[in-house]
Amino acid sequence: MSRIQLAPHETFQIHELLQLKNNFALKIAGLTDSIADPKLKILLETDLRDSQQQIQELRDFLQASIEPNQ
């Protein structure tokens, strides 16, 4: 993967977004066990999987922005 050039403020914004997504995922993970309604539980589990995938994509994007060109 080629290196992506990010401005410092863009890197900071991505870090903030990652922090928000991580907090969201932790909150959902903590709530899922206590939910009795099956439809709501499925919805939260789906949101959790989506959030985890987005977190990984953002981490990969940041990693690509700091790796030197190969």
BELPEJO-V367029 format. One record per residue. RES is the residue in one letter. SS is DSSP state (h for helix, s for strand, l for the rest). PHI is phi as a letter, one per 40 degrees, with the letter a starting at -180 (none if undefined). D_FIRST is the distance of its C-alpha to the first C-alpha in whole Angstrom. Layout:
# BELPEJO-V367029
((RES/SS/PHI/D_FIRST) (RES/SS/PHI/D_FIRST))
This chain:
# BELPEJO-V367029
((M/l/none/0) (S/l/c/4) (R/l/c/7) (I/l/b/9) (Q/l/c/12) (L/l/b/15) (A/l/c/19) (P/h/d/20) (H/h/c/22) (E/h/c/19) (T/h/c/18) (F/h/c/21) (Q/h/c/22) (I/h/c/19) (H/h/c/20) (E/h/c/24) (L/h/c/22) (L/h/c/21) (Q/h/c/24) (L/h/c/26) (K/h/c/24) (N/h/c/25) (N/h/c/29) (F/h/c/29) (A/h/c/28) (L/h/c/30) (K/h/c/33) (I/h/c/32) (A/h/c/32) (G/h/c/35) (L/h/c/37) (T/h/d/36) (D/l/c/39) (S/l/c/42) (I/l/c/41) (A/l/c/44) (D/l/c/43) (P/h/c/41) (K/h/c/40) (L/h/c/39) (K/h/c/37) (I/h/c/35) (L/h/c/34) (L/h/c/33) (E/h/c/31) (T/h/c/29) (D/h/c/28) (L/h/c/27) (R/h/c/25) (D/h/c/23) (S/h/c/23) (Q/h/c/22) (Q/h/c/19) (Q/h/c/18) (I/h/c/18) (Q/h/c/16) (E/h/c/13) (L/h/c/14) (R/h/c/14) (D/h/c/10) (F/h/c/10) (L/h/c/12) (Q/h/c/10) (A/h/c/7) (S/h/c/10) (I/h/b/11) (E/l/c/9) (P/l/c/10) (N/l/c/8) (Q/l/b/8))
